[in-house]
Amino acid sequence: MILTGAGVSAESGLGTFRDKDGLWTKYDLSEVATPEGFATDPAKVHDFYNARRANALDAAPNAAHDALARLQAARPGEVLLVTQNVDDLHERAGSTRDVIHMHGALTGALCATCNHRWTAPRVMSPEDRCPKCTAPSTRPDIVWFGEFPYQMEEIYTALAQCGLFVAIGTSGQVYPAAGFVQEARAAGIETLEINLEASDGSGYFDRALHGPATEIVPHWVDTLI
Ligand code: BV8
C-alpha cells in the first residue's frame, strides 16, 4: 500500500502545504479547509478551490506519478495507491484503478443538501444549483478538517493485509493518514518513507529514501520491478 501526499505533486508545480511558502502560509486553513469556513464565506472557499482546480488542470504528472503507474501496471491488483492529494495527476499518469482519494478530489462536486455527486465544472460558485435537488448548496467534493476521510474501511483493511507500507511526499502531520505507519508497524508490516527530507513521522519507518520524488521514486520502482 502506498500513501502519497503533496510532495509527490510538488515537482509538477503544485504547491505543498507546509513547506516554505506552502499553501498554509498564504491561506488560513480554518477559513478555506473547514466546514465552518465554508459556512462563513462560501465564495472565498470556492475561489480557493477554483484556483487549485485550475492549477491542477494546467499541471502535468511528473516522473514519480509515471513510475507509480508503471508499478501498478507491472503488478496488477497488487498496488493500492491511497492519496491525500486532491489533484488527478495519478490518474492522468495512468493509475486508473486502485487509487483512493481519501481527502476527496478537485474534479468532484458535492451537494451539501442531498449528497448528490457530479463532475465539478472548472469554476464553481455559491450560486450554483445542485443538478439533482436544485438547492444552491454545492461544494467541492473535498474532505475538510473535522470531516471524515473517504473509504477508511477499505484503507484499514488493505493496511492490515499489505506486505509493504510506503509513504511518499507527506509530512506526516495530518491524521488519520499520519497514523497509518504506526498501524503498519503494529501489524509487523515493513515500512518505507520516501520524502524530500525526514518528516515528522520518520522515526516510525523501518527505512527511508530522502530526495526529490522524481529521482527517488522511479529508481525505487525500477528496483522493485
Ligand atoms: C478526521 C483536503 C475524524 C483539503 C486535507 C481538531 C478538530 C477537528 C479535527 C482535528 C483536530 N485536531 C486534530 C484533528 C484531526 C485533523 C488533523 O489531523 N489536523 C492536523 C492539522 C493536526 N484531521 C482531520 O480533521 C481529518 N478528519 O480526523 O476525522 C477521524 C479520525 C480517525 C479516523 C477517521 C476519521 C481530515 C483531514 C483532511 C483535511 N483535508 N486536504 C485540501 O487539500 O485543500 S489535509 C491537507 O493536509 C492536504 O490535503 C494534504 O493532503 C494533507 C497532508 O499534507 P501533506 O500531503 O503531507 O503535505 P505537506 O505540505 O504537509 O507535506 C509535504 C511533504 O512533501 C513534506 O514532508 C516535504 O518534505 C515533502 N516534499 C516537498 N517537495 C518534495 C517532497 N517530497 C518529495 N519530493 C519533493 N519534490
py3Dmol code that shows the C-alpha trace and the ligand (Angstrom):
import py3Dmol

protein = """\
ATOM      1  CA  MET A   1       0.000   0.000   0.000  1.00  0.00           C
ATOM      2  CA  ILE A   2       1.398   3.407  -0.997  1.00  0.00           C
ATOM      3  CA  LEU A   3       0.257   6.657   0.697  1.00  0.00           C
ATOM      4  CA  THR A   4       1.063   9.801  -1.259  1.00  0.00           C
ATOM      5  CA  GLY A   5       0.971  13.449  -0.171  1.00  0.00           C
ATOM      6  CA  ALA A   6       1.573  16.872  -1.655  1.00  0.00           C
ATOM      7  CA  GLY A   7       5.307  16.171  -2.081  1.00  0.00           C
ATOM      8  CA  VAL A   8       4.598  13.768  -4.971  1.00  0.00           C
ATOM      9  CA  SER A   9       2.946  16.625  -6.913  1.00  0.00           C
ATOM     10  CA  ALA A  10       5.443  19.311  -5.847  1.00  0.00           C
ATOM     11  CA  GLU A  11       7.624  18.891  -8.949  1.00  0.00           C
ATOM     12  CA  SER A  12       4.538  19.223 -11.142  1.00  0.00           C
ATOM     13  CA  GLY A  13       4.395  22.791  -9.850  1.00  0.00           C
ATOM     14  CA  LEU A  14       1.542  22.237  -7.392  1.00  0.00           C
ATOM     15  CA  GLY A  15       2.272  23.837  -4.016  1.00  0.00           C
ATOM     16  CA  THR A  16       2.660  21.738  -0.902  1.00  0.00           C
ATOM     17  CA  PHE A  17       1.037  22.853   2.336  1.00  0.00           C
ATOM     18  CA  ARG A  18       3.711  23.129   4.953  1.00  0.00           C
ATOM     19  CA  ASP A  19       6.910  23.774   3.070  1.00  0.00           C
ATOM     20  CA  LYS A  20       8.422  27.232   2.764  1.00  0.00           C
ATOM     21  CA  ASP A  21       5.735  29.489   1.134  1.00  0.00           C
ATOM     22  CA  GLY A  22       3.361  26.491   1.179  1.00  0.00           C
ATOM     23  CA  LEU A  23      -0.410  26.937   0.861  1.00  0.00           C
ATOM     24  CA  TRP A  24      -0.973  27.159   4.595  1.00  0.00           C
ATOM     25  CA  THR A  25       1.452  30.058   4.788  1.00  0.00           C
ATOM     26  CA  LYS A  26      -0.773  32.028   2.372  1.00  0.00           C
ATOM     27  CA  TYR A  27      -4.235  30.963   3.491  1.00  0.00           C
ATOM     28  CA  ASP A  28      -5.763  30.440   6.914  1.00  0.00           C
ATOM     29  CA  LEU A  29      -6.579  26.717   6.875  1.00  0.00           C
ATOM     30  CA  SER A  30      -9.601  27.305   9.139  1.00  0.00           C
ATOM     31  CA  GLU A  31     -11.102  29.762   6.627  1.00  0.00           C
ATOM     32  CA  VAL A  32     -10.731  27.651   3.472  1.00  0.00           C
ATOM     33  CA  ALA A  33     -10.465  23.985   4.534  1.00  0.00           C
ATOM     34  CA  THR A  34     -13.130  23.555   7.233  1.00  0.00           C
ATOM     35  CA  PRO A  35     -16.951  23.256   7.093  1.00  0.00           C
ATOM     36  CA  GLU A  36     -17.151  26.312   9.371  1.00  0.00           C
ATOM     37  CA  GLY A  37     -15.038  28.316   6.911  1.00  0.00           C
ATOM     38  CA  PHE A  38     -17.345  27.252   4.073  1.00  0.00           C
ATOM     39  CA  ALA A  39     -20.457  28.205   6.062  1.00  0.00           C
ATOM     40  CA  THR A  40     -18.965  31.617   6.868  1.00  0.00           C
ATOM     41  CA  ASP A  41     -17.747  32.535   3.397  1.00  0.00           C
ATOM     42  CA  PRO A  42     -18.581  30.020   0.638  1.00  0.00           C
ATOM     43  CA  ALA A  43     -17.359  32.380  -2.087  1.00  0.00           C
ATOM     44  CA  LYS A  44     -13.868  32.559  -0.510  1.00  0.00           C
ATOM     45  CA  VAL A  45     -13.709  28.752  -0.274  1.00  0.00           C
ATOM     46  CA  HIS A  46     -14.897  28.299  -3.855  1.00  0.00           C
ATOM     47  CA  ASP A  47     -12.274  30.830  -5.010  1.00  0.00           C
ATOM     48  CA  PHE A  48      -9.563  28.869  -3.140  1.00  0.00           C
ATOM     49  CA  TYR A  49     -10.559  25.589  -4.795  1.00  0.00           C
ATOM     50  CA  ASN A  50     -11.227  27.165  -8.198  1.00  0.00           C
ATOM     51  CA  ALA A  51      -7.593  28.379  -8.174  1.00  0.00           C
ATOM     52  CA  ARG A  52      -6.310  24.932  -7.118  1.00  0.00           C
ATOM     53  CA  ARG A  53      -8.531  23.191  -9.702  1.00  0.00           C
ATOM     54  CA  ALA A  54      -7.108  25.464 -12.441  1.00  0.00           C
ATOM     55  CA  ASN A  55      -3.518  24.842 -11.259  1.00  0.00           C
ATOM     56  CA  ALA A  56      -4.108  21.095 -11.174  1.00  0.00           C
ATOM     57  CA  LEU A  57      -5.648  21.078 -14.662  1.00  0.00           C
ATOM     58  CA  ASP A  58      -2.696  23.100 -16.004  1.00  0.00           C
ATOM     59  CA  ALA A  59      -0.131  20.836 -14.282  1.00  0.00           C
ATOM     60  CA  ALA A  60       1.287  17.641 -15.764  1.00  0.00           C
ATOM     61  CA  PRO A  61       2.076  14.371 -13.982  1.00  0.00           C
ATOM     62  CA  ASN A  62       5.788  14.032 -13.163  1.00  0.00           C
ATOM     63  CA  ALA A  63       8.235  11.088 -13.223  1.00  0.00           C
ATOM     64  CA  ALA A  64       7.097   9.993  -9.757  1.00  0.00           C
ATOM     65  CA  HIS A  65       3.423   9.715 -10.826  1.00  0.00           C
ATOM     66  CA  ASP A  66       4.544   7.915 -14.008  1.00  0.00           C
ATOM     67  CA  ALA A  67       6.705   5.446 -12.066  1.00  0.00           C
ATOM     68  CA  LEU A  68       3.839   4.592  -9.678  1.00  0.00           C
ATOM     69  CA  ALA A  69       1.553   3.966 -12.667  1.00  0.00           C
ATOM     70  CA  ARG A  70       4.254   1.708 -14.129  1.00  0.00           C
ATOM     71  CA  LEU A  71       4.447  -0.216 -10.843  1.00  0.00           C
ATOM     72  CA  GLN A  72       0.669  -0.727 -10.805  1.00  0.00           C
ATOM     73  CA  ALA A  73       0.780  -1.938 -14.421  1.00  0.00           C
ATOM     74  CA  ALA A  74       3.607  -4.366 -13.599  1.00  0.00           C
ATOM     75  CA  ARG A  75       1.761  -5.706 -10.548  1.00  0.00           C
ATOM     76  CA  PRO A  76      -1.949  -5.575 -11.490  1.00  0.00           C
ATOM     77  CA  GLY A  77      -4.185  -5.570  -8.416  1.00  0.00           C
ATOM     78  CA  GLU A  78      -1.222  -5.670  -6.001  1.00  0.00           C
ATOM     79  CA  VAL A  79      -0.537  -1.950  -5.511  1.00  0.00           C
ATOM     80  CA  LEU A  80      -3.120   0.226  -3.747  1.00  0.00           C
ATOM     81  CA  LEU A  81      -2.460   3.962  -4.066  1.00  0.00           C
ATOM     82  CA  VAL A  82      -4.068   5.957  -1.227  1.00  0.00           C
ATOM     83  CA  THR A  83      -3.568   9.639  -1.888  1.00  0.00           C
ATOM     84  CA  GLN A  84      -4.130  12.617   0.391  1.00  0.00           C
ATOM     85  CA  ASN A  85      -3.920  14.784  -2.717  1.00  0.00           C
ATOM     86  CA  VAL A  86      -6.964  16.245  -4.387  1.00  0.00           C
ATOM     87  CA  ASP A  87      -5.302  16.653  -7.806  1.00  0.00           C
ATOM     88  CA  ASP A  88      -5.813  13.981 -10.517  1.00  0.00           C
ATOM     89  CA  LEU A  89      -2.160  13.585 -11.522  1.00  0.00           C
ATOM     90  CA  HIS A  90      -2.028   9.896 -10.507  1.00  0.00           C
ATOM     91  CA  GLU A  91      -4.964   9.175 -12.836  1.00  0.00           C
ATOM     92  CA  ARG A  92      -3.503  11.262 -15.647  1.00  0.00           C
ATOM     93  CA  ALA A  93      -0.206   9.358 -15.294  1.00  0.00           C
ATOM     94  CA  GLY A  94      -2.111   6.132 -15.958  1.00  0.00           C
ATOM     95  CA  SER A  95      -3.120   4.955 -12.464  1.00  0.00           C
ATOM     96  CA  THR A  96      -6.715   4.280 -13.473  1.00  0.00           C
ATOM     97  CA  ARG A  97      -7.667   1.653 -10.861  1.00  0.00           C
ATOM     98  CA  ASP A  98      -6.722   1.053  -7.226  1.00  0.00           C
ATOM     99  CA  VAL A  99      -6.487   4.774  -6.398  1.00  0.00           C
ATOM    100  CA  ILE A 100      -8.316   6.099  -3.312  1.00  0.00           C
ATOM    101  CA  HIS A 101      -8.639   9.872  -2.804  1.00  0.00           C
ATOM    102  CA  MET A 102      -9.115   9.831   0.973  1.00  0.00           C
ATOM    103  CA  HIS A 103      -9.367  13.643   1.085  1.00  0.00           C
ATOM    104  CA  GLY A 104     -11.627  13.949  -1.963  1.00  0.00           C
ATOM    105  CA  ALA A 105     -10.855  15.364  -5.401  1.00  0.00           C
ATOM    106  CA  LEU A 106     -10.912  18.742  -7.167  1.00  0.00           C
ATOM    107  CA  THR A 107     -12.703  17.056 -10.082  1.00  0.00           C
ATOM    108  CA  GLY A 108     -15.664  16.285  -7.788  1.00  0.00           C
ATOM    109  CA  ALA A 109     -18.647  18.419  -6.777  1.00  0.00           C
ATOM    110  CA  LEU A 110     -20.991  17.549  -3.909  1.00  0.00           C
ATOM    111  CA  CYS A 111     -24.399  18.860  -2.863  1.00  0.00           C
ATOM    112  CA  ALA A 112     -24.354  19.728   0.844  1.00  0.00           C
ATOM    113  CA  THR A 113     -28.136  19.243   0.923  1.00  0.00           C
ATOM    114  CA  CYS A 114     -28.794  15.922  -0.835  1.00  0.00           C
ATOM    115  CA  ASN A 115     -25.257  14.441  -1.086  1.00  0.00           C
ATOM    116  CA  HIS A 116     -25.544  14.152  -4.881  1.00  0.00           C
ATOM    117  CA  ARG A 117     -22.083  13.981  -6.570  1.00  0.00           C
ATOM    118  CA  TRP A 118     -21.158  15.083 -10.087  1.00  0.00           C
ATOM    119  CA  THR A 119     -18.109  16.152 -12.066  1.00  0.00           C
ATOM    120  CA  ALA A 120     -17.124  19.633 -10.943  1.00  0.00           C
ATOM    121  CA  PRO A 121     -17.155  22.433 -13.555  1.00  0.00           C
ATOM    122  CA  ARG A 122     -13.832  24.259 -13.894  1.00  0.00           C
ATOM    123  CA  VAL A 123     -15.208  27.166 -11.843  1.00  0.00           C
ATOM    124  CA  MET A 124     -17.718  26.709  -9.003  1.00  0.00           C
ATOM    125  CA  SER A 125     -19.651  29.406  -7.149  1.00  0.00           C
ATOM    126  CA  PRO A 126     -22.068  29.563  -4.192  1.00  0.00           C
ATOM    127  CA  GLU A 127     -24.913  30.373  -6.624  1.00  0.00           C
ATOM    128  CA  ASP A 128     -24.508  27.042  -8.470  1.00  0.00           C
ATOM    129  CA  ARG A 129     -27.551  24.820  -8.034  1.00  0.00           C
ATOM    130  CA  CYS A 130     -27.422  21.066  -7.440  1.00  0.00           C
ATOM    131  CA  PRO A 131     -28.322  19.252 -10.685  1.00  0.00           C
ATOM    132  CA  LYS A 132     -30.472  16.836  -8.658  1.00  0.00           C
ATOM    133  CA  CYS A 133     -32.272  18.784  -5.900  1.00  0.00           C
ATOM    134  CA  THR A 134     -31.655  22.307  -7.300  1.00  0.00           C
ATOM    135  CA  ALA A 135     -30.589  23.615  -3.844  1.00  0.00           C
ATOM    136  CA  PRO A 136     -27.905  26.361  -4.022  1.00  0.00           C
ATOM    137  CA  SER A 137     -25.611  24.305  -1.724  1.00  0.00           C
ATOM    138  CA  THR A 138     -22.885  22.958  -3.956  1.00  0.00           C
ATOM    139  CA  ARG A 139     -19.378  22.446  -2.514  1.00  0.00           C
ATOM    140  CA  PRO A 140     -16.122  20.939  -3.729  1.00  0.00           C
ATOM    141  CA  ASP A 141     -16.079  17.192  -3.001  1.00  0.00           C
ATOM    142  CA  ILE A 142     -13.134  17.678  -0.637  1.00  0.00           C
ATOM    143  CA  VAL A 143     -12.695  16.322   2.915  1.00  0.00           C
ATOM    144  CA  TRP A 144     -12.093  19.329   5.169  1.00  0.00           C
ATOM    145  CA  PHE A 145     -10.555  19.345   8.656  1.00  0.00           C
ATOM    146  CA  GLY A 146     -13.030  17.882  11.112  1.00  0.00           C
ATOM    147  CA  GLU A 147     -14.682  15.782   8.387  1.00  0.00           C
ATOM    148  CA  PHE A 148     -14.408  12.032   7.974  1.00  0.00           C
ATOM    149  CA  PRO A 149     -11.958  10.949   5.234  1.00  0.00           C
ATOM    150  CA  TYR A 150     -13.348   8.714   2.476  1.00  0.00           C
ATOM    151  CA  GLN A 151     -13.110   4.905   2.228  1.00  0.00           C
ATOM    152  CA  MET A 152     -11.428   4.471   5.627  1.00  0.00           C
ATOM    153  CA  GLU A 153     -12.839   0.924   5.982  1.00  0.00           C
ATOM    154  CA  GLU A 154     -11.208  -0.123   2.688  1.00  0.00           C
ATOM    155  CA  ILE A 155      -7.967   1.636   3.640  1.00  0.00           C
ATOM    156  CA  TYR A 156      -7.654  -0.010   7.074  1.00  0.00           C
ATOM    157  CA  THR A 157      -8.474  -3.429   5.583  1.00  0.00           C
ATOM    158  CA  ALA A 158      -5.741  -3.030   2.933  1.00  0.00           C
ATOM    159  CA  LEU A 159      -3.319  -1.642   5.514  1.00  0.00           C
ATOM    160  CA  ALA A 160      -3.743  -4.684   7.754  1.00  0.00           C
ATOM    161  CA  GLN A 161      -3.137  -7.083   4.849  1.00  0.00           C
ATOM    162  CA  CYS A 162      -0.401  -5.385   2.849  1.00  0.00           C
ATOM    163  CA  GLY A 163       3.163  -6.688   2.568  1.00  0.00           C
ATOM    164  CA  LEU A 164       4.793  -3.244   2.469  1.00  0.00           C
ATOM    165  CA  PHE A 165       3.600   0.237   3.518  1.00  0.00           C
ATOM    166  CA  VAL A 166       5.247   3.153   1.704  1.00  0.00           C
ATOM    167  CA  ALA A 167       4.625   6.880   2.367  1.00  0.00           C
ATOM    168  CA  ILE A 168       5.726   9.242  -0.402  1.00  0.00           C
ATOM    169  CA  GLY A 169       5.873  13.049  -0.101  1.00  0.00           C
ATOM    170  CA  THR A 170       3.911  13.597   3.092  1.00  0.00           C
ATOM    171  CA  SER A 171       4.890  15.486   6.238  1.00  0.00           C
ATOM    172  CA  GLY A 172       3.014  13.068   8.488  1.00  0.00           C
ATOM    173  CA  GLN A 173       1.132  15.817  10.303  1.00  0.00           C
ATOM    174  CA  VAL A 174      -2.471  15.180   9.273  1.00  0.00           C
ATOM    175  CA  TYR A 175      -4.460  12.349  10.824  1.00  0.00           C
ATOM    176  CA  PRO A 176      -5.696   9.704  10.289  1.00  0.00           C
ATOM    177  CA  ALA A 177      -3.245   9.371   7.324  1.00  0.00           C
ATOM    178  CA  ALA A 178      -0.277  10.221   9.550  1.00  0.00           C
ATOM    179  CA  GLY A 179      -1.173   7.258  11.780  1.00  0.00           C
ATOM    180  CA  PHE A 180      -1.067   4.617   9.016  1.00  0.00           C
ATOM    181  CA  VAL A 181       2.651   3.925   9.524  1.00  0.00           C
ATOM    182  CA  GLN A 182       2.029   3.165  13.210  1.00  0.00           C
ATOM    183  CA  GLU A 183      -0.808   0.779  12.291  1.00  0.00           C
ATOM    184  CA  ALA A 184       1.516  -0.959   9.811  1.00  0.00           C
ATOM    185  CA  ARG A 185       4.298  -1.301  12.391  1.00  0.00           C
ATOM    186  CA  ALA A 186       1.861  -2.695  14.962  1.00  0.00           C
ATOM    187  CA  ALA A 187       0.876  -5.327  12.370  1.00  0.00           C
ATOM    188  CA  GLY A 188       4.542  -6.207  11.786  1.00  0.00           C
ATOM    189  CA  ILE A 189       4.482  -4.805   8.236  1.00  0.00           C
ATOM    190  CA  GLU A 190       7.670  -3.387   6.682  1.00  0.00           C
ATOM    191  CA  THR A 191       7.528   0.411   6.268  1.00  0.00           C
ATOM    192  CA  LEU A 192       9.427   2.756   3.946  1.00  0.00           C
ATOM    193  CA  GLU A 193       9.387   6.562   3.791  1.00  0.00           C
ATOM    194  CA  ILE A 194      10.252   8.328   0.527  1.00  0.00           C
ATOM    195  CA  ASN A 195      10.412  12.075   1.098  1.00  0.00           C
ATOM    196  CA  LEU A 196      12.491  15.143   0.276  1.00  0.00           C
ATOM    197  CA  GLU A 197      13.785  15.063   3.852  1.00  0.00           C
ATOM    198  CA  ALA A 198      12.994  13.413   7.180  1.00  0.00           C
ATOM    199  CA  SER A 199       9.336  14.080   8.085  1.00  0.00           C
ATOM    200  CA  ASP A 200       7.631  14.293  11.491  1.00  0.00           C
ATOM    201  CA  GLY A 201       6.858  10.591  11.272  1.00  0.00           C
ATOM    202  CA  SER A 202      10.286   9.424  10.064  1.00  0.00           C
ATOM    203  CA  GLY A 203      11.044   7.717  13.357  1.00  0.00           C
ATOM    204  CA  TYR A 204       8.240   5.199  12.757  1.00  0.00           C
ATOM    205  CA  PHE A 205       9.636   3.939   9.442  1.00  0.00           C
ATOM    206  CA  ASP A 206      11.994   0.962   9.077  1.00  0.00           C
ATOM    207  CA  ARG A 207      13.744   2.566   6.088  1.00  0.00           C
ATOM    208  CA  ALA A 208      13.853   5.971   4.413  1.00  0.00           C
ATOM    209  CA  LEU A 209      14.928   7.226   0.988  1.00  0.00           C
ATOM    210  CA  HIS A 210      15.362  11.007   1.019  1.00  0.00           C
ATOM    211  CA  GLY A 211      15.496  13.231  -2.060  1.00  0.00           C
ATOM    212  CA  PRO A 212      13.176  14.643  -4.747  1.00  0.00           C
ATOM    213  CA  ALA A 213      10.349  12.233  -5.641  1.00  0.00           C
ATOM    214  CA  THR A 214      11.085  12.454  -9.379  1.00  0.00           C
ATOM    215  CA  GLU A 215      14.568  10.993  -8.713  1.00  0.00           C
ATOM    216  CA  ILE A 216      13.886   8.590  -5.845  1.00  0.00           C
ATOM    217  CA  VAL A 217      10.541   7.039  -6.938  1.00  0.00           C
ATOM    218  CA  PRO A 218      11.457   5.925 -10.497  1.00  0.00           C
ATOM    219  CA  HIS A 219      14.693   4.330  -9.211  1.00  0.00           C
ATOM    220  CA  TRP A 220      12.847   2.593  -6.344  1.00  0.00           C
ATOM    221  CA  VAL A 221      10.139   1.316  -8.738  1.00  0.00           C
ATOM    222  CA  ASP A 222      12.805   0.012 -11.151  1.00  0.00           C
ATOM    223  CA  THR A 223      14.452  -1.972  -8.343  1.00  0.00           C
ATOM    224  CA  LEU A 224      11.029  -3.374  -7.330  1.00  0.00           C
ATOM    225  CA  ILE A 225      10.059  -4.329 -10.891  1.00  0.00           C
TER     226      ILE A 225
END
"""
ligand_1 = """\
80
BV8
C -10.675 13.471 10.953
C -8.116 18.438 1.722
C -12.083 12.030 12.255
C -8.199 19.907 1.662
C -6.961 17.920 3.763
C -9.413 19.379 15.946
C -10.675 19.390 15.346
C -11.014 18.515 14.308
C -10.059 17.619 13.843
C -8.807 17.636 14.424
C -8.474 18.481 15.459
N -7.168 18.245 15.809
C -6.662 17.280 15.011
C -7.653 16.882 14.182
C -7.558 15.871 13.180
C -7.235 16.576 11.870
C -5.745 16.794 11.827
O -5.005 15.840 11.695
N -5.316 18.073 11.957
C -3.881 18.329 11.928
C -3.643 19.710 11.302
C -3.363 18.252 13.361
N -7.676 15.680 10.820
C -8.921 15.776 10.333
O -9.719 16.639 10.645
C -9.292 14.674 9.368
N -10.535 14.081 9.772
O -9.816 13.454 11.820
O -11.910 12.844 11.101
C -11.475 10.680 12.015
C -10.495 10.204 12.894
C -9.948 8.936 12.691
C -10.367 8.149 11.610
C -11.315 8.670 10.746
C -11.867 9.929 10.940
C -9.466 15.244 7.964
C -8.123 15.692 7.431
C -8.264 16.037 5.963
C -8.190 17.533 5.804
N -8.093 17.826 4.391
N -6.933 18.119 2.466
C -7.250 20.423 0.607
O -6.402 19.685 0.085
O -7.423 21.617 0.340
S -5.485 17.698 4.563
C -4.193 18.599 3.879
O -3.001 18.119 4.510
C -3.858 18.343 2.452
O -4.909 17.863 1.715
C -2.768 17.300 2.452
O -3.139 16.205 1.686
C -2.710 16.914 3.838
C -1.421 16.373 4.295
O -0.398 17.268 3.893
P 0.818 16.632 3.062
O 0.265 15.949 1.871
O 1.671 15.819 3.983
O 1.564 17.941 2.578
P 2.603 18.797 3.420
O 2.774 20.098 2.724
O 2.201 18.790 4.857
O 3.967 17.964 3.301
C 4.585 17.836 2.033
C 5.736 16.870 2.205
O 6.343 16.658 0.922
C 6.852 17.400 3.115
O 7.231 16.367 4.023
C 8.005 17.730 2.169
O 9.272 17.443 2.753
C 7.735 16.763 1.035
N 8.226 17.239 -0.274
C 8.219 18.505 -0.766
N 8.747 18.504 -2.020
C 9.061 17.224 -2.321
C 8.733 16.411 -1.214
N 8.955 15.082 -1.209
C 9.497 14.543 -2.309
N 9.852 15.254 -3.413
C 9.642 16.587 -3.453
N 9.988 17.273 -4.545
"""
view = py3Dmol.view(width=600, height=400)
view.addModel(protein, "pdb")
view.setStyle({"model": 0}, {"cartoon": {"style": "trace"}})
view.addModel(ligand_1, "xyz")
view.setStyle({"model": 1}, {"stick": {}})
view.zoomTo()
view.show()
